[in-house]
Amino acid sequence: MDPIIAATHADPYPYYAQLRTQGGLVFHSELKLWVASTASAVAAVLAHADCHVRPAQEPVPKAIASGVAGNVFSQLMRMNEGERQRCPRSAIQPGLAMIDTDEVSALVSARLLTPDPDGLHKAMFRGPVGVVAALLGFTPAQGRVISELTADFVACLSPLSIQTQLAAAHAAAEQLSGYFIELLDDPDNQSALLAGIRQRFAKTSGANDALIANLIGLFSQTYEATAGLIGNALVTLIRNPQWLDGSLNMDDLLAEVQRFDPSVQNTRRFVAAPCEIEGAGLKPGDVILVLLASANRDPQLNDQPDAFMLERPQRRSFTFGAGRHQCPGQMLAINIAGATLTQILTLKPALDRLTWHYRPSLNGRIPLFS
């Protein structure tokens, strides 16, 4: 076991507990990076101005730097610092916070869901992107295509992707850009979400390609994180069938799932200047693996952290990040996941017959059912 393999292990949490006993920020000699495992260390790294989301010498991964996907990647707010991060965020975040939950539920209900493994897969991966596409003004047919293209595009974000997947990611990025160019030129678009984003974006940056890149980024963030949230909630229900008696509060379930068994297990930060964190001296070029999932289980953050408590008082979590790079779509993801799970459970799926394994990933924990 190591801190990276742990993300897709059947039960990484005892291992995370061992790491926390070794200290908050410790150098892993085999992986040649620092590991932040405690709540205090994770909070300190995420808040530190010299801990950046990309290495200075490689702002875009070399594997995609020369293609369309690399151009999109270079403009994503989640992959930048300073104004290139703050401006898109200030344009996009307010609109996401104002989306009506009833509208989300209606969009989810309009989709044809089936309780078999293939149906669950589509509900987890394709459905959430389709909801966001509809909120931006795309038609249902366009949303289905966009969901497929997003599945191809996210491959550019993974170091595990092979060359054919990266080629497909470039093609998907180009097609997604084309869809947004047409949408932004459509005088009949009635999306309040898109109108607000465009208005705020115009005040901070007039670059249309940056707007399009970050709208594509909205799809890519929705794709994996929401899929994992839905999937890990289903795993929790399989392990706790007593909660399927009809009295389950979906908000409580998802709030605890995202803390207890998060879809994003870790993230990375790259040291840009000499600094000291948790007593450790760091130098430019150092890499820090930030174990969000471990911090969530730190008893200094939550009492009885290894107990799954639907009505947990003062629940605290790093799953959606913290500070300047905290996920702007946290509530939207939870609302989409809640509406999707509610719809799935009305179909009374045979959850006890499902098996699962975790999708290959260096940081995601996303179950695939069969």
N, C-alpha and C positions, 0 to 999 in steps of 0.2 A: 504493500500500500504506500502511496505517496499522496501529497495534497492535491495533485491533478487527477490521478486515477480515481480518487475518492468521489468525485462528482457523480460518477455513474456506478458506484459500488452499491450492492444491495442495501447496506446499512453503514454509511460512512461516519455516523455520529459518535460512536465510541472512539474512533480514531481521532476525530476532531478534539474530543475531550482530552486525549493524551497530549495532543499538540499544545493545548492551552496550558497544561501543567509545565511545559518546557519554557514558557515565557511568551509575552505578547508578540514580540517581533524577533524572529530567529532566522538565521541564515541556513538554508538547506544546501548542503555541500554538493549533493548529487544533481539537483536541479539548477544549482547556481543562481538562486534567487532568494530574496527574503520572503518569509511567510508571516503574515499578520493573522493571528487566530483568535485573539481575545477581543471583547467588545471595545475596550479602551484603545487597543492598537488599531483596530479597524476604523474606529471613529477618528483617530488622530491622522491616519494616512489619508482617508477620504477628505478631511478638512484641510490638509496641508497644501499651501499654494505651490510648493515645489514638486508635488507628486502629480504628474500629468497622465493623461489617458493614452498618449502615444509617445514612443521614444523620439527624441529630437532628430536623430539621424535617419529615421524611417517613419515620417508622418503618415504614409500610406504603405501598406504591405507590398513588398517588392513583387509578389506574384500577380498583383492586379494593377500596379501603378501605371502601366502604359495603356490601359483600356478604359472603357466607359464606366465600368463598375468602380474603378479606381478614382475616376473623376467625381462620381457621386460620393464615394467614401470620404474623399478629401474635404467635402463641404458639410458633412454631417455634424450637427452640434455636439453629439455625444462623443465625437472623435476629435474635438478641437478644444482649445482653451481661449480665454480672453473674449474679445468681441465676436469672434467667429463661433463662439459657444453661446454667449449671452444674448446676442441679437436674435438668432432664430428661436431660442428658448422663450424669450419675452413675447415673440409673435405667436408661438404655437400653444404654450402652456395655458393661457387664460381660456381659450376656446375649449380645450379638453376638459377643463374643470366645470364648464357650464353645460355639458351635454346632458340631456334629460334621460333619466334611467328608464322611463316608460318607452321612450323612442328606441332605446337599445333593445329592450325586451320585445318590442314589436318587430324589429328587424330580425332578431334571432328566431322569433316564432314564425316568421314568414318563410324560413328555410325548411326544407324537407330533411328531417333528421331520422336516422334509423339506429336501433340499439345494437347492431352487430359491430364487430371490430372495425370493418371498413367505414361504417357510419360514424363511429366514435373518432376515427382518425380524421375524417373530413370535418367533423364538428370541432375538433381541437385545433387543427391547423388551417383549414380553409375558411371556416365560418367567421372567426374573429376579424380576419382581414377583409372579408366581404362586408362586415358591419361597418368598419371604418371607411371602406370605399363608398358605401351607401351614404354615410354621414357627410362625405365630401361632395356628393352629387353624382356619383357614377350610377349607371343602371345596374340591375341585378346581373344581367348577362356580362357586362363589363367587369363587375365585381368578381365573378367566377374566374374570368381570364386573369385578372389582376392577382387573385389568390395564387394561381398556378405560377405566374411570373415571379411573385414574391418568394415562393418556395425555391425557385431557381436562383434568385438574387442573393438570398441569405447565405448561399454557399460561399460567396466571396468574403464573408465575415469569419469563416472557420479555417484554421490552419490545417485541418484534416482533409480539406477538399482536394480532389485530384484535378488534373488539367482539363478534362472534359467538363467537369462541374464548373470550373472557373470560366471556361468559354461560354457555357450556358448562362452564367451570372452576368457576363458582359452583354450578351444578347438581351437578357431580361431587363437590365438597367436601361438599355436603349429603348426597348419597347415601353417600359413604364414611364420613361421621360416623355415619349410620344403621347401616351394617354393623358398625361398631365398638361402638356402643351395644348392639346385639343380641349381639355376641360377648362383651362384658364381662358381660352378664347371663346368659350360658349356663352353667349349673352343670355341664354335662358337658364343658366345654372341657378338653382334656388337654395343652395347650401349656405345656411347661416354660419356654419363652422368655417367653411372655406372663405367666405366673405370677410369674416373677422380676422382670420389668419393673414389674408392678403393685405388688408388695411393696416394691420400692425406691422407686417413685414415691410411695407412701403415706407414706413416712418423710420425704420432702423437700417434697412438695406434695400437698394433698388435692384439687386441682382436676382433676376428671374431664375437663373440656373441654381442658385443657392436655395431659393424657395422650393423648387422642384425636388432637389436632392433631399431636403429635409422632410418633404411630404412622402417621398419614397422611404426615408428612414422611419417615418411613423408606421408604415406598413411592416417594415422589417422588425421593428421592436415589438409590434403587436404579435407577429407570427409565432416566435418561439416562446416568449415569456408567458403569453396567455395560454398557449398550448400546454406548457408545463404546469401552469396553475390548474387548469381543468383536469389534466391527467393525474396530477398528484392528489387532487381532491377525490377523484374516483378511486385511486389506490387506498386512500384513507377510509372511504366508505366501504370498500371491499373488506378491509380489516376491522371495521366497526359496523356490521350490518344492523345492529340495534338502533342506529340513527336513521334508518330508513322507514321508520314507523309513521312518517308524515308530520312529525313535530319539529323537524330539523330547521334551524334558522340558518339560511344559506350565507348570510353576511358573516355570522360568527364562524361558520365552517371555513370559509375562504380566508378570513382574517388570521385564523390559526394555522391553516395549511401553509400560507405564504411565509409564516415565521418558522414553523416546525419542520417543513420539508420543501424548501423553496426551489423553484425551477431554475433560478440563477444561483449557483453555489459559490462562485467566486468571480472576481474581476481582477484586473491588473492595473498597476500604476508604475510609472517610469520616473525616476528621480532626475530632475533637471538642474539641480544646484546642490551644493553641499548642505546637509541639514542633519538634525538629530531628532529622532522620533523614538519615544519609549526607551530612551537611554542608548539607542543604537546609532552609531555614526554612519550616515549614508553618503555616498558620493554620486556625482552625475553618471548616468548610465546604469545605475543599479535598478533591478526590477523587483517589484513587490507583488506577490500573489496575495490578494486580499480575500480571506475566507469569510464571506458574508454569512454563509450557513453556519459556520462554527460560532461566529459572534452571536447569532440568534439564540444559540443554546448555551451561552455563557451565563452562569448564575448571577453574575454581576449586572446583567442586563434584564433578565427575567427570573422571577422566583419559580422553582420547580421547572426548569427549562426543558427537561426531557419528558414531561407530562403533556399530553394533548388536552388542552382545556378550551372548550367551546366558549365559555364565558370568562376568559382570562382577564383579570384586572390589570390595567396599565400595561397592556401588551406593547412591546417595543421590538423593532425589526430593522435590519439593514438590507432586506431583500431587494427593495427598489432603490438602493443607494442612499446617499446622504450628501448634504451640502450642494455645491454648485452643479454637480452632475446627477442629482437625484432624478429619477425617472419622472417626466412631466405627465405621463399618462397612467399613473397608478390607479386612480379611481375608475377610469375608463376600462382598464384591463379587468379589474375586479367586477365591474358591472357586467361586462360581456361574459366573463367566466360564470358569474352567478346565473345570468339568464340562460346560458347554454346548459349548465348543469340542471337547472330546473326543468328545462325542456327534455333533456335526456331522461331524467328520473320519471317524468310522466309516462314515458314509454315502457317503464318497468323492465329495464334490461336485466339479463341474467348475469349480474356482476360476479356471482360466485363461480361462474364458468370461465372467467377471463384469466389469462396469464399475461405477463408483461416482461419486457426487458427495456433497458434504458438506451435511448438513441445515442450513438457514438458522439462524444463531445468532450472538450477540455474544461468546460465550465457549466454546461447546462445539465439539468436533471429532468428529462422529459420521457415519460413512459410511453412505449408503443405496445398496444394491446393485440392479443390474438386469442 
